[in-house]
């Protein structure tokens, strides 16, 4: 799939065993290639066993060249490219905001020296912000820096790095969040790099990418935050999607913590009792939703 103009939204699709080839230095994008000036939103998609081949191939599952992007609840596994095995994205010179939230990038491979086995992100603008929150980016490999994640914050080479916010993520064991320069995480210019509450614990994903009971990813993400405006009024800013990639609900409006990291929100295997079927209002495991909470 190739998109070259307009506003794009791709939701709840499976991209399996696709191949895109590039005969020159241009990137490919194994399943999806996007180059446009509008906004791009990808939600709840599966990218599995896709590959981008050729001299300049980037983004085994996905390649983006856009001004603004929201990428959430997607699952990337076993994708391959020269750069950005799972996905590759480049912020255009006039870009504003890129958000990667609650995605899982697992067992992808970047075969070239530019790295980014799970994801490669480059930026040609100083004023943009890249916010990476609640993602599992682990067990990926590459032939260059950043087996799991590489962010080239200074692609225009003016010695000023794009702002990068890296919060509540799980990356590989060879990650230094403090320096941003390590085997599993590599950020080129760290002058505007900020990080908080990230970890390197193994989420112990099942073969289908779901979280098992006891996973360190459970309840360790951020759901949202409460703020006070200039007049002292409180308002709630939501960070995590309200549902996961399967449509299972995450903690609702008003929650700050307790969301899981990655594309899956763990569901406890509650036993099904007869009262839960005949008289739902007596189900001891139902959680009421209070509007405005």
URNOR-V34859 format. One record per residue. N is the residue number from 0. SS is DSSP state (A for helix, B for strand, O for the rest). Layout:
# URNOR-V34859
((N:SS) (N:SS))
This chain:
# URNOR-V34859
((0:O) (1:B) (2:B) (3:O) (4:O) (5:O) (6:O) (7:B) (8:B) (9:B) (10:B) (11:O) (12:O) (13:B) (14:B) (15:B) (16:O) (17:O) (18:B) (19:B) (20:B) (21:B) (22:O) (23:O) (24:O) (25:O) (26:O) (27:O) (28:O) (29:O) (30:O) (31:B) (32:B) (33:B) (34:B) (35:O) (36:O) (37:O) (38:B) (39:B) (40:B) (41:B) (42:B) (43:O) (44:O) (45:B) (46:B) (47:B) (48:O) (49:O) (50:B) (51:B) (52:B) (53:B) (54:O) (55:O) (56:O) (57:B) (58:O) (59:O) (60:O) (61:B) (62:B) (63:B) (64:B) (65:B) (66:O) (67:B) (68:B) (69:B) (70:B) (71:B) (72:O) (73:O) (74:B) (75:B) (76:B) (77:O) (78:O) (79:B) (80:B) (81:O) (82:B) (83:O) (84:O) (85:O) (86:B) (87:B) (88:B) (89:B) (90:B) (91:O) (92:O) (93:O) (94:O) (95:O) (96:B) (97:B) (98:B) (99:B) (100:B) (101:O) (102:O) (103:B) (104:B) (105:B) (106:O) (107:O) (108:B) (109:B) (110:O) (111:O) (112:O) (113:O) (114:O) (115:O) (116:O) (117:O) (118:B) (119:B) (120:B) (121:B) (122:B) (123:O) (124:O) (125:O) (126:O) (127:O) (128:B) (129:B) (130:B) (131:B) (132:B) (133:O) (134:O) (135:B) (136:B) (137:B) (138:O) (139:O) (140:B) (141:B) (142:O) (143:O) (144:O) (145:O) (146:O) (147:O) (148:B) (149:B) (150:B) (151:B) (152:O) (153:O) (154:O) (155:O) (156:O) (157:O) (158:O) (159:O) (160:O) (161:O) (162:B) (163:B) (164:B) (165:B) (166:B) (167:O) (168:O) (169:B) (170:B) (171:O) (172:O) (173:O) (174:O) (175:O) (176:O) (177:O) (178:O) (179:O) (180:B) (181:O) (182:O) (183:O) (184:B) (185:B) (186:B) (187:O) (188:O) (189:O) (190:O) (191:O) (192:B) (193:B) (194:B) (195:B) (196:O) (197:O) (198:B) (199:O) (200:O) (201:O) (202:O) (203:O) (204:O) (205:O) (206:O) (207:O) (208:O) (209:O) (210:O) (211:O) (212:O) (213:O) (214:O) (215:O) (216:O) (217:O) (218:O) (219:O) (220:B) (221:B) (222:O) (223:B) (224:B) (225:B) (226:B) (227:B) (228:O) (229:O) (230:O) (231:O) (232:O) (233:B) (234:B) (235:B) (236:B) (237:B) (238:O) (239:O) (240:O) (241:O) (242:B) (243:O) (244:O) (245:O) (246:O) (247:O) (248:B) (249:O) (250:O) (251:O) (252:O) (253:O) (254:O) (255:O) (256:B) (257:B) (258:B) (259:O) (260:O) (261:O) (262:O) (263:O) (264:O) (265:O) (266:O) (267:O) (268:O) (269:O) (270:O) (271:O) (272:O) (273:A) (274:A) (275:A) (276:A) (277:A) (278:O) (279:A) (280:A) (281:A) (282:O) (283:O) (284:O) (285:O) (286:O) (287:O) (288:O) (289:O) (290:O) (291:O) (292:O))
